[in-house]
Amino acid sequence: MSNAPELSRRLGTFDASVIGVGSMLGAGVFAAFTPAAAAAGSGLLIGLLIAGVVAFCNATSSAQLAAVYPSSGGTYVYGRERLGPWAGYLAGWGFVIGKTASAAAMAMTFAAYAAPAGWERPVAIGAVVVLAAVNYHGVTRTAGLIRILVVLVLLALGAAVAVVWGGQGAEPSRILGDGLFAHGWYGILQSAGLLFFAFAGYARIATLGGEVRNPKRTIPRAIILALSVAVVVYVVIAITLLAALGPEAVARTATPLADAASSVAAWAGPVVKVGAAVAALGALLGLLAGLGRTTLAMARGGDLPQWLDAVHPRYHVPHRAELAFAAVICVVILVADLRGAIGFSSFGVLLYYLVANLAAFTQPPADRRYPKGFQVLGALACVGLVVTLPPLSVVLGVLVFAAGIALRLIRTGRRRP
């Protein structure tokens, strides 16, 4: 265990909720509806409902666990405490690989909207470097910037919705398209798995548990509040997109909300694009903070190199972990595919929440805040959504998890006398 200074508890309910909302209103609200519509057509509305229910079950499990284990690391800590070292490690590994892919996707989404043609990857890397520097200087700086970004994103989304409905760009008959079940239940479940990528941001609140004031009360409140705001926003945006473009057109464009707004008013498209760039920055900032804290916890648990177990004496942040993963994300940006990153991220994060649900299920009555049925439903849904993800995402996820298992076996083997 390191003798470095501990993380400082500076975040209240509002700031913690803002970090969660900022993480959920990232690239997902501007990009995730495209692959979801391709998979399910108008059935993405059912997929969105399923993703929201699964997210709620997972959120209640995380909230229940965080109230008892209010330290940084999230489900990595919960899994170790309730299920053993291997369960914690697999949760932590799933979070690290999934959120590394998410962070790269967020940076590339920002660059897609903000960079000149041909400069997307350098601009994406520049965004990672700048936001890593913000995180390096303390969690209150992170929360303050995310607060500003969330307000700007909500204004851009509100403008797009108002333009589409107020400018008569919406046609309610387009919402159902060929029917909710035209693509079958497999397509609907695949859309739910893809849209779950958008809801996973509330995990950032739990991973910041070591920096929240009065965590037993603050973390559960912040998780449920952030998820509630995100669900409302996503439902409104989904209905608006389908009414403006129809499911087939949503599936064909990488920028559905910008297309929907610009079809009614030319000025609205650029506004939405700015909102998308800002949303991606906010989500990226939250992801960098969560990755650093989980990495710190895993290093302290002996599951990642001891060098990463360090807290800056002045800024009270896991500076080595944050810098290391900022470098890894930059490498991923150089080789990654944006749309493939969504499926790969969902694979890792769904397994992360599977461990969270199983861990919450084992808690005694004195620590229980929600019925066990929520944890059972959440666990079963996580498994079901994983197997319906695009095949390439599943294959890559299995291979990366196998590599993680091999690495831990090597590390534990070396520690044996």
NORJOSUL-V161955 format. One record per residue. N is the residue number from 1. PHI is phi in whole degrees, 0 to 359 (NA if undefined). PSI is psi in radians with two decimals (NA if undefined). D_FIRST is the distance of its C-alpha to the first C-alpha in Angstrom with 2 decimals. Layout:
BEGIN
n | phi | psi | d_first
N | PHI | PSI | D_FIRST
N | PHI | PSI | D_FIRST
END
This chain:
BEGIN
n | phi | psi | d_first
1 | NA | 2.41 | 0.00
2 | 283 | 2.60 | 3.80
3 | 267 | 0.19 | 6.68
4 | 293 | 2.80 | 8.93
5 | 303 | 2.67 | 11.47
6 | 276 | 2.85 | 11.43
7 | 294 | 2.61 | 14.09
8 | 259 | 2.32 | 17.49
9 | 276 | 1.75 | 19.81
10 | 237 | -0.20 | 23.05
11 | 265 | 2.34 | 24.73
12 | 262 | -3.04 | 27.62
13 | 300 | -0.74 | 29.52
14 | 296 | -0.88 | 31.77
15 | 296 | -0.71 | 29.23
16 | 296 | -0.71 | 27.08
17 | 295 | -0.70 | 30.36
18 | 297 | -0.72 | 31.46
19 | 299 | -0.72 | 28.36
20 | 295 | -0.80 | 29.13
21 | 297 | -0.76 | 32.83
22 | 300 | -0.61 | 32.26
23 | 288 | -0.55 | 30.20
24 | 275 | -0.44 | 32.99
25 | 263 | 0.90 | 35.88
26 | 257 | -2.36 | 35.00
27 | 298 | -0.44 | 36.73
28 | 303 | -0.83 | 37.36
29 | 291 | -0.36 | 40.08
30 | 257 | -0.36 | 41.87
31 | 234 | -0.51 | 41.37
32 | 292 | -0.39 | 40.38
33 | 289 | -0.41 | 43.88
34 | 295 | -1.00 | 45.45
35 | 295 | -0.52 | 43.94
36 | 294 | -0.72 | 44.21
37 | 292 | -0.63 | 47.91
38 | 297 | -0.59 | 48.44
39 | 280 | -0.64 | 47.05
40 | 229 | -0.06 | 48.76
41 | 59 | -2.41 | 51.28
42 | 295 | -0.30 | 51.90
43 | 298 | -0.17 | 49.93
44 | 299 | -0.41 | 46.82
45 | 296 | -0.70 | 47.58
46 | 290 | -0.70 | 46.96
47 | 300 | -0.68 | 43.90
48 | 295 | -0.70 | 42.61
49 | 297 | -0.77 | 43.28
50 | 297 | -0.80 | 41.44
51 | 300 | -0.68 | 38.43
52 | 294 | -0.71 | 38.46
53 | 295 | -0.77 | 38.66
54 | 298 | -0.75 | 35.79
55 | 298 | -0.69 | 33.72
56 | 297 | -0.80 | 34.67
57 | 300 | -0.79 | 33.63
58 | 294 | -0.65 | 30.27
59 | 294 | -0.70 | 29.87
60 | 294 | -0.64 | 30.66
61 | 296 | -0.80 | 28.09
62 | 297 | -0.72 | 25.38
63 | 295 | -0.75 | 26.64
64 | 296 | -0.71 | 26.73
65 | 288 | -0.72 | 23.17
66 | 296 | -0.52 | 21.83
67 | 294 | -0.45 | 23.60
68 | 262 | -0.56 | 21.59
69 | 238 | 1.26 | 18.15
70 | 277 | 1.01 | 18.22
71 | 236 | 2.81 | 14.89
72 | 293 | 2.55 | 14.67
73 | 125 | -0.33 | 15.01
74 | 58 | -2.34 | 18.36
75 | 293 | -0.37 | 19.62
76 | 303 | -0.79 | 16.59
77 | 290 | -0.79 | 15.03
78 | 298 | -0.77 | 18.52
79 | 298 | -0.75 | 19.24
80 | 297 | -0.75 | 16.24
81 | 290 | -0.68 | 17.08
82 | 261 | -0.55 | 20.82
83 | 239 | -0.25 | 21.60
84 | 116 | 2.92 | 18.84
85 | 301 | -0.67 | 16.33
86 | 292 | -0.71 | 19.24
87 | 297 | -0.75 | 20.71
88 | 298 | -0.73 | 17.60
89 | 297 | -0.79 | 17.23
90 | 297 | -0.65 | 20.94
91 | 295 | -0.81 | 20.86
92 | 297 | -0.72 | 18.13
93 | 296 | -0.73 | 20.03
94 | 298 | -0.71 | 23.25
95 | 294 | -0.79 | 22.09
96 | 297 | -0.83 | 20.83
97 | 287 | -0.68 | 24.03
98 | 294 | -0.77 | 26.32
99 | 281 | -0.40 | 25.23
100 | 295 | -0.76 | 25.21
101 | 296 | -0.71 | 28.82
102 | 298 | -0.76 | 29.52
103 | 297 | -0.73 | 28.32
104 | 297 | -0.70 | 30.55
105 | 296 | -0.71 | 33.37
106 | 296 | -0.77 | 33.07
107 | 296 | -0.71 | 33.22
108 | 290 | -0.58 | 36.19
109 | 295 | -0.76 | 37.91
110 | 303 | -0.82 | 37.70
111 | 294 | -0.61 | 39.18
112 | 300 | -0.56 | 41.88
113 | 268 | -0.48 | 43.20
114 | 252 | -0.30 | 42.58
115 | 262 | 2.58 | 43.02
116 | 296 | 2.72 | 46.34
117 | 304 | 2.31 | 47.34
118 | 92 | -0.21 | 45.63
119 | 249 | 0.24 | 42.76
120 | 300 | -0.85 | 40.70
121 | 292 | -0.78 | 37.79
122 | 300 | -0.70 | 37.45
123 | 294 | -0.69 | 37.60
124 | 299 | -0.77 | 34.96
125 | 296 | -0.70 | 32.59
126 | 300 | -0.68 | 33.50
127 | 297 | -0.73 | 32.64
128 | 298 | -0.78 | 29.12
129 | 298 | -0.81 | 28.65
130 | 296 | -0.79 | 30.09
131 | 288 | -0.53 | 28.15
132 | 297 | -0.64 | 24.82
133 | 294 | -0.67 | 25.78
134 | 298 | -0.84 | 26.52
135 | 300 | -0.65 | 23.15
136 | 300 | -0.51 | 21.49
137 | 266 | 0.26 | 23.28
138 | 121 | 2.58 | 21.95
139 | 291 | -0.47 | 22.30
140 | 290 | -0.57 | 25.48
141 | 296 | -0.74 | 27.12
142 | 301 | -0.88 | 26.34
143 | 297 | -0.70 | 27.85
144 | 297 | -0.77 | 30.80
145 | 291 | -0.73 | 31.76
146 | 298 | -0.64 | 31.43
147 | 301 | -0.77 | 33.70
148 | 295 | -0.77 | 36.35
149 | 296 | -0.68 | 36.08
150 | 297 | -0.74 | 36.47
151 | 299 | -0.78 | 39.61
152 | 296 | -0.71 | 41.09
153 | 295 | -0.80 | 40.43
154 | 297 | -0.64 | 42.04
155 | 295 | -0.75 | 44.99
156 | 295 | -0.75 | 45.48
157 | 295 | -0.75 | 45.31
158 | 299 | -0.70 | 47.66
159 | 297 | -0.73 | 50.07
160 | 296 | -0.80 | 50.15
161 | 297 | -0.76 | 50.85
162 | 296 | -0.70 | 53.48
163 | 295 | -0.80 | 55.20
164 | 296 | -0.83 | 55.40
165 | 278 | -0.66 | 56.76
166 | 284 | -0.48 | 58.69
167 | 266 | 0.24 | 60.22
168 | 61 | 0.58 | 61.49
169 | 270 | -0.14 | 59.26
170 | 262 | 2.39 | 58.17
171 | 233 | 1.79 | 60.32
172 | 307 | -0.49 | 59.17
173 | 293 | -0.34 | 61.04
174 | 284 | -0.33 | 58.59
175 | 301 | -0.77 | 55.61
176 | 275 | -0.27 | 56.48
177 | 53 | -2.19 | 57.75
178 | 274 | 0.08 | 58.90
179 | 120 | 2.66 | 57.24
180 | 296 | -0.48 | 53.80
181 | 249 | 0.34 | 53.94
182 | 297 | -0.53 | 55.62
183 | 261 | 0.07 | 52.59
184 | 79 | 2.98 | 51.89
185 | 291 | -0.54 | 48.90
186 | 298 | -0.78 | 46.91
187 | 298 | -0.70 | 47.22
188 | 296 | -0.79 | 46.31
189 | 294 | -0.64 | 43.15
190 | 295 | -0.69 | 42.22
191 | 296 | -0.63 | 42.73
192 | 296 | -0.73 | 40.50
193 | 296 | -0.69 | 37.68
194 | 290 | -0.69 | 38.21
195 | 287 | -0.41 | 38.49
196 | 300 | -0.53 | 35.31
197 | 310 | -0.63 | 33.61
198 | 285 | -0.50 | 34.92
199 | 269 | -0.14 | 33.56
200 | 286 | -0.02 | 29.95
201 | 294 | -0.38 | 28.88
202 | 294 | -0.25 | 28.08
203 | 298 | -0.46 | 24.80
204 | 299 | -0.54 | 23.62
205 | 293 | -0.76 | 23.89
206 | 292 | -0.66 | 21.54
207 | 290 | -0.31 | 18.90
208 | 266 | 0.33 | 19.12
209 | 304 | -0.51 | 18.55
210 | 282 | -0.05 | 15.91
211 | 237 | 0.29 | 18.66
212 | 253 | 2.34 | 21.65
213 | 286 | 2.47 | 23.47
214 | 47 | 1.03 | 24.46
215 | 299 | -0.53 | 22.79
216 | 297 | -0.51 | 24.56
217 | 262 | -0.72 | 27.84
218 | 291 | -0.82 | 27.17
219 | 297 | -0.88 | 25.45
220 | 302 | -0.74 | 28.17
221 | 297 | -0.79 | 30.91
222 | 294 | -0.69 | 29.69
223 | 297 | -0.87 | 29.29
224 | 293 | -0.69 | 32.80
225 | 296 | -0.82 | 34.36
226 | 297 | -0.76 | 33.08
227 | 296 | -0.70 | 34.19
228 | 298 | -0.77 | 37.56
229 | 298 | -0.80 | 38.29
230 | 296 | -0.73 | 37.44
231 | 299 | -0.80 | 39.62
232 | 300 | -0.80 | 42.57
233 | 298 | -0.78 | 42.30
234 | 293 | -0.67 | 42.10
235 | 297 | -0.80 | 45.07
236 | 299 | -0.77 | 47.18
237 | 294 | -0.73 | 46.39
238 | 300 | -0.82 | 47.10
239 | 295 | -0.70 | 50.46
240 | 297 | -0.79 | 51.33
241 | 298 | -0.80 | 50.66
242 | 294 | -0.67 | 52.71
243 | 291 | -0.57 | 55.52
244 | 277 | -0.71 | 55.67
245 | 245 | -0.49 | 55.33
246 | 84 | 2.70 | 55.56
247 | 297 | -0.64 | 53.10
248 | 295 | -0.75 | 54.57
249 | 291 | -0.64 | 54.23
250 | 299 | -0.69 | 50.67
251 | 290 | -0.38 | 49.80
252 | 269 | -0.25 | 51.45
253 | 245 | 2.51 | 49.72
254 | 276 | -0.18 | 46.23
255 | 231 | 1.12 | 46.83
256 | 298 | -0.73 | 48.54
257 | 291 | -0.69 | 48.07
258 | 296 | -0.70 | 49.28
259 | 295 | -0.73 | 52.24
260 | 297 | -0.75 | 53.09
261 | 290 | -0.76 | 53.11
262 | 289 | -0.36 | 54.98
263 | 292 | -0.34 | 57.63
264 | 258 | -0.75 | 58.73
265 | 219 | 2.19 | 58.13
266 | 300 | -0.61 | 57.47
267 | 290 | -0.40 | 55.34
268 | 288 | -0.56 | 52.96
269 | 302 | -0.90 | 51.59
270 | 300 | -0.62 | 50.02
271 | 298 | -0.77 | 48.59
272 | 294 | -0.65 | 46.84
273 | 296 | -0.69 | 45.57
274 | 297 | -0.74 | 44.04
275 | 299 | -0.69 | 42.48
276 | 296 | -0.75 | 41.05
277 | 297 | -0.76 | 39.52
278 | 295 | -0.72 | 38.02
279 | 299 | -0.74 | 36.71
280 | 297 | -0.68 | 34.99
281 | 296 | -0.75 | 33.31
282 | 298 | -0.78 | 32.11
283 | 295 | -0.71 | 30.71
284 | 298 | -0.72 | 29.06
285 | 298 | -0.79 | 27.39
286 | 296 | -0.67 | 25.99
287 | 296 | -0.76 | 24.88
288 | 299 | -0.70 | 22.96
289 | 295 | -0.79 | 21.09
290 | 294 | -0.71 | 20.34
291 | 298 | -0.75 | 19.29
292 | 298 | -0.72 | 16.76
293 | 288 | -0.71 | 15.10
294 | 294 | -0.71 | 15.24
295 | 298 | -0.73 | 13.89
296 | 301 | -0.81 | 10.82
297 | 297 | -0.72 | 10.38
298 | 292 | -0.62 | 11.23
299 | 294 | -0.71 | 8.87
300 | 291 | -0.45 | 5.85
301 | 274 | 0.01 | 8.25
302 | 82 | 0.19 | 8.91
303 | 262 | -0.14 | 12.31
304 | 224 | 2.85 | 12.48
305 | 308 | 2.42 | 11.82
306 | 300 | -0.43 | 8.48
307 | 301 | -0.48 | 10.78
308 | 281 | -0.16 | 11.08
309 | 275 | 1.41 | 7.69
310 | 208 | 2.36 | 9.61
311 | 242 | 2.29 | 11.73
312 | 297 | 2.28 | 15.02
313 | 295 | -0.41 | 15.75
314 | 261 | -0.82 | 19.27
315 | 268 | -0.21 | 19.50
316 | 57 | 0.80 | 16.30
317 | 232 | 2.71 | 16.11
318 | 284 | 1.32 | 13.83
319 | 295 | -0.68 | 16.23
320 | 294 | -0.75 | 15.20
321 | 298 | -0.75 | 15.17
322 | 295 | -0.76 | 18.45
323 | 293 | -0.69 | 20.08
324 | 297 | -0.78 | 19.27
325 | 283 | -0.47 | 20.81
326 | 299 | -0.70 | 23.63
327 | 294 | -0.74 | 24.52
328 | 297 | -0.74 | 24.48
329 | 298 | -0.69 | 26.67
330 | 298 | -0.67 | 29.06
331 | 294 | -0.74 | 29.51
332 | 299 | -0.71 | 30.22
333 | 302 | -0.61 | 32.78
334 | 292 | -0.40 | 34.63
335 | 235 | -0.11 | 35.26
336 | 273 | 2.83 | 34.97
337 | 249 | 2.26 | 37.77
338 | 300 | -0.89 | 37.55
339 | 291 | -0.62 | 39.18
340 | 294 | -0.50 | 37.40
341 | 296 | -0.52 | 34.02
342 | 296 | -0.86 | 34.95
343 | 296 | -0.74 | 35.48
344 | 296 | -0.72 | 32.41
345 | 297 | -0.75 | 30.24
346 | 300 | -0.68 | 31.92
347 | 301 | -0.91 | 31.17
348 | 296 | -0.71 | 27.40
349 | 286 | -0.61 | 27.33
350 | 296 | -0.68 | 29.74
351 | 290 | -0.57 | 27.59
352 | 301 | -0.80 | 24.59
353 | 283 | -0.41 | 26.82
354 | 301 | -0.79 | 28.14
355 | 296 | -0.69 | 24.76
356 | 299 | -0.76 | 24.68
357 | 294 | -0.73 | 28.15
358 | 295 | -0.69 | 27.48
359 | 294 | -0.76 | 24.40
360 | 295 | -0.57 | 26.52
361 | 299 | -0.53 | 29.35
362 | 275 | -0.08 | 27.45
363 | 291 | 2.53 | 26.74
364 | 287 | 2.86 | 28.85
365 | 306 | -0.60 | 31.84
366 | 296 | -0.46 | 30.20
367 | 260 | 0.04 | 27.69
368 | 271 | 2.30 | 30.35
369 | 248 | -0.38 | 31.88
370 | 226 | 2.71 | 33.86
371 | 299 | 2.61 | 35.99
372 | 298 | -0.45 | 34.59
373 | 302 | -0.57 | 37.27
374 | 298 | -0.73 | 35.40
375 | 290 | -0.65 | 32.46
376 | 296 | -0.85 | 34.94
377 | 298 | -0.75 | 36.85
378 | 298 | -0.75 | 33.79
379 | 294 | -0.82 | 32.50
380 | 297 | -0.69 | 35.99
381 | 293 | -0.67 | 36.58
382 | 300 | -0.80 | 33.42
383 | 296 | -0.78 | 34.60
384 | 298 | -0.71 | 38.14
385 | 289 | -0.57 | 37.33
386 | 300 | -0.81 | 35.21
387 | 287 | -0.25 | 38.18
388 | 263 | 0.01 | 40.57
389 | 294 | 2.83 | 38.73
390 | 308 | 2.39 | 40.52
391 | 307 | -0.70 | 40.47
392 | 297 | -0.68 | 38.91
393 | 297 | -0.71 | 35.92
394 | 294 | -0.79 | 35.49
395 | 298 | -0.83 | 35.86
396 | 298 | -0.71 | 33.37
397 | 298 | -0.78 | 30.87
398 | 298 | -0.75 | 31.28
399 | 296 | -0.74 | 30.90
400 | 290 | -0.65 | 27.68
401 | 294 | -0.68 | 26.18
402 | 298 | -0.70 | 27.40
403 | 296 | -0.70 | 25.67
404 | 296 | -0.70 | 22.35
405 | 297 | -0.74 | 22.90
406 | 298 | -0.72 | 23.79
407 | 298 | -0.73 | 20.67
408 | 291 | -0.66 | 18.44
409 | 299 | -0.69 | 20.81
410 | 295 | -0.78 | 20.52
411 | 294 | -0.77 | 16.71
412 | 292 | -0.58 | 16.73
413 | 296 | -0.66 | 19.73
414 | 291 | -0.50 | 18.15
415 | 279 | -0.25 | 15.36
416 | 288 | 2.51 | 18.20
417 | 291 | NA | 19.65
END
